[in-house]
Amino acid sequence: MKIHCLFLLLLLAGPLFGQQPSAKRIIKHINKLASDQMQGRGTGSRENAKAARYVEKHFKKYGLKPLGTDGYYQSFTAKIRRVVVPDSLRKAANVIGFLDNDAPYTIVIGAHYDHLGLGRQGSSLDSLPQGKIHNGADDNASGVAGLLEIAQYFAKNAVKEPYNFLFMAFGAEELGLQGSRYFLNNPTPPLEKINFMVCMDMIGRYNPKRGVGIGGYGTSNTWPTVFKGVESTIKFFTDRAGNGGSDNAAFYAKQIPVLFFHTGGHPDYHKPTDDPNKIDAKAEEAILRLEIRLLENAMQQPKMTFTVVK
């Protein structure tokens, strides 16, 4: 009888524990997105479009509904402004998947999938960047891996949460948050139905002395309740500001509460040396488990009220 009960418990727990974030899957995503074959995922490139299709494939696999303007895609034209190039206008797209829980409000989980390509679109910190592959393993293949792991967890955990989820891979972030700003000016669900937004950008280079930073703590009076009593196997700290760092800043500007996960700067930032072999996938797994804990706490609260960080 005890054996049968144990088997039943394991069977019921399978969908939940089997979909927990996995370091093995995380590094698989990063190795794919930040390989030399992806040529740095520069906006407008074939490889950037290939990265978008990789995200789309997994959104389909997880059973997310397409919520772009053309299936999973929300296409737009991005403009390179930091340097003068003949092809300054480039095709770009956000990739958007929706987990419909028949709830009145939606949580946005986002990460940008573009990077600096071959160093010809500006922003590289290499002394001679032109023609060099900027793999962007931490920035931001690590964030996209996190996006996919969080999407898989909530889509496959056999739980109907009290909020919907909108999973978004943003295009053209490196050109000035152009993908997230385009979405916010052309939202596919009404903005008033968005509860809050969580952004992951550079979460693959955990430093145990620093810990993972979580920005946006001051963007809603509800966040202290969400964080209360939360513990993790990794070190983390909060920052009140919500208007800097990545695509979260665009949502903050629209008065939407945000959280921003970030493991900090490093010497390889915006250089060709930001490679997959420098990623700490095990620490990223722990970061994502922390994020899930916070999301589950947040879903026990009413819709958040935005507060300006002063």
N, C-alpha and C positions, 0 to 999 in steps of 0.2 A: 504493500500500500504506500509506504514511504517513497519507494522508487517511482511508483506511478505519479505521485504528487510532485516529486522533484522534476520528472520529465515534463509534466504539464506546466510547471513554473518556467522551466527553460524554454519550452515552446512558446509561451506567452511573451517571455522577455526577449525572444529572438529578434523580432522586428525592431525593438528599441536598441538593444546593445549591438546588434549587427550593423546598424547604421551610424553608430557613434563615429566622430571624426577619427581618421586613421592616418598615421604618419606615412604608411606605405602608399596610400592613395594620394596623399598630399604631394609627396615627392614625384609620383608618377605624373600628376598634372603639371607640376613645375618643370620637370624634365621635358615634357612635350612643348609647353608654351614658350620656354626659354632656351630651346635648342638652337644651334646655329642655323638649322634649316628654316627657322621662323624669322631669321633676318631682323630681329629686334622689333617686330610688330609695329613698324612705323605707320602712322595714319595715312590711308590711301593706298597702301601696298597690298599685293596679293596675299602676303603672309598675315597682314592684319585681318583681312577678310577670312583667312583660314582659321585664325584664332577665334573669330566670332562664330564660325561654323562649329568649332570644337565645343564652345559653350552651348550653342543651340542643340547639338547632339545630346549633351548631358541633360539639358532641360527637358528634352523629349523623353529621354530614358527615365527621368524621375516622374514623368507624368504631369509636368507643369503645363498650364494652358498658355498659349501664345497671347501676349498682350501688347505687341507692338502695333505698328500701322500696316505692316506687311508680314503677317505671321509673327514670329518672334522678333522681327527687326523693326527698329524705328530709324529710318535713314535720314541723314542730314548732310549738309556741306560744311566741312571744317576749313578754317583759314589759318595758314601759317603766318604769324605776325612778327616773330622774334628775329627772323633772318629773311633776306631777299632770295627767293627761289622762283624759277619760271612757272612751276606748278603749285602755286600758293593755295589754290582751291582744291580740296581733295574730298572724295567720297568717304563718308564715315557712317557708323551706325551704333546705336545702343541695342543690346540683346536683352529682351524682357520676357520673363516667365512668371506666371501667376499661380499661386496655390490658393484655391478658392475654398474657404471654410464656411461659406455662407454667413460671414460676419459683417457687421456694419462698417468696420474700420480695418485698415491695412498697414502692415509694417513693411518698410522698404529695407532690403539688405543689398548693399551695393559695393562694387569694386571695379576699377578701370582695368581694361585689358590691353590698351595700347602702350607702346613705349617709344623709344627714340630712333628706332630703325637703324640706319647706317650712319647716323650722326649728322645728317644734313638738314634737320628741321629745327635746329636750335636747342638750347638747354643742356647740351653735353658739357661736362666738366673736364673732359679729356683735352689735353693741349692741342692735339691734332685729330679731331674726331671723325673727319669725313672719310667714309668708306669702311669704317670699323663697325662690326656688329655689336650693338648695345643690347645684350640679351635680356636685361631687365628681369632677372630671376626673383629678386626681392621686390622690385618696382616694375610691374606689380603682379607677376605670375603668382607670387605668394598670396596676394589678396584674392585673385581669381580662384585659386585652389581652395581658399577659405570659403568663398561664395558657393562653390560647387558642393563642398562638404556640408555646409549649413543647409543648402537646398535639399540635398539628399536626406539629411537627418529628419527635417520636418515633413518632407514629402512621403517618407517611408516609415515613420514611427508609429503608424496605426493609431494616431491620436488626432482628434478634430479640435484644433485650438480655437480659442475665442477671438482670434484675429486672423485675417488673411495675410498672406505674404506676397510681396512683389520682389522678385530677385532680378537684379539689374547689373549687367556688365556694361559699363560706360565706355564709349569711344571718345577719343580726342581729349582725354584729361590733360595730357602733357602739353597740349596747345592752349591751355587755359580753361579747364573745366567745361569744355564746349559741349560734351555729350550730356552731362547732368543739367547744364543750363538749358540746353535745347529741350530736354524732357520736361523740365519745370515750366517752361514757356509753352509747351505743347503736351500736356499730361495726357496719358491714356486712361488712367482713372482720375476722378476729380481730386484736386489737392486737399480739399477739406475732409476727404475720407482717409487721409494718411495720418497715422498716429505719430510715428517717429521714424527716423532713418538711422541705420547703422552702416558705417563705412569701414572697409578694411583696405589699407594701403601700406605696404611694406610691413608685413607681420612675420617675416621669415628669418630675421637676424636677431633673435632674442639674446640679450645680454643680461645675465643673472644679477649683475651689480646694479643695472638700471631698472630692469623689469619692463613689462609692456605698459605703455601709456594709454589711457582711455580718456580722450578728450570729450567735451560736451556735457560734462557733469552738471554744469550750471544752466543748461538750456531748458530744463524743466524742474519744477519743485518736486517732481515725483522720483527723480533719479536717486536721491539719498535713500528712499524707501526700497527701491529696487536693489541697491547695493548692500543693504543692511545684512550683516551676518554672512556675506558671501566669502568663501575661502577658495583657494586654488593651490595646486601644486607648484605654480609659478608665481613670481613676484609681480604685482601690478600696482599702479597708482592712478589716480584720477586728476584731471585738469578741467577747470570750469569752462574754458574757452571752446566755442564750437564753430568759429568762423575762419579757421585756417586749416592748412594741411592737405586737403584733398576735396573730393566731390561733396563731402559733408558741408563745406562752406556754402555751396550753392543752395542746399536745403535750408541751412540756417538763415540765409538771406531771405528766404520765403517764409520765415517764422515757423519752421518745423523743428521740433526737438531732434537732437542728433547725439550719437556716440561715434567716436573715431578711434579705431584700434591701430596702434603703430608701435613698432619695436625700436624706433629711433634711427638716427643717421649713422653712416659708416663711410669709410674711405672709398668704397666702390660705388657710392651713390652717383647716378647719371654718368657712369663710366662703362667702358666695354668689359670691365672686370666683375660686373654684377652677375655672377654665374651660379648655376644650380648647385655646384658642389659646396657652396658656402652657406646653404640653407640649413637651418636646424628644424627639420620636419617634426621631430618629437616635441619640441617646444611649441611649434605652431599647433600641433594637435591639442596640447594643453590649453593654449590660448582659445581655440575654438570651443573646447568644452566649457571654459569659463564664459564665453560669449553665449553659449546655449543656456547656461544656468541663469544668466542675466536676462535673456529673452524670456525664459519661462517665468521668472519673477515678474517681469514687466507686464506679461499677459494676465497676471492676476490683478492688475490695476486698471482703473477706468482710463479712457482716452486722456492722454497727457495734455497739459496746458503749456504752451511755449513761454519761456521767460528770456528776456534780453540779458546777456552777460555784460556786466559793467566792470 
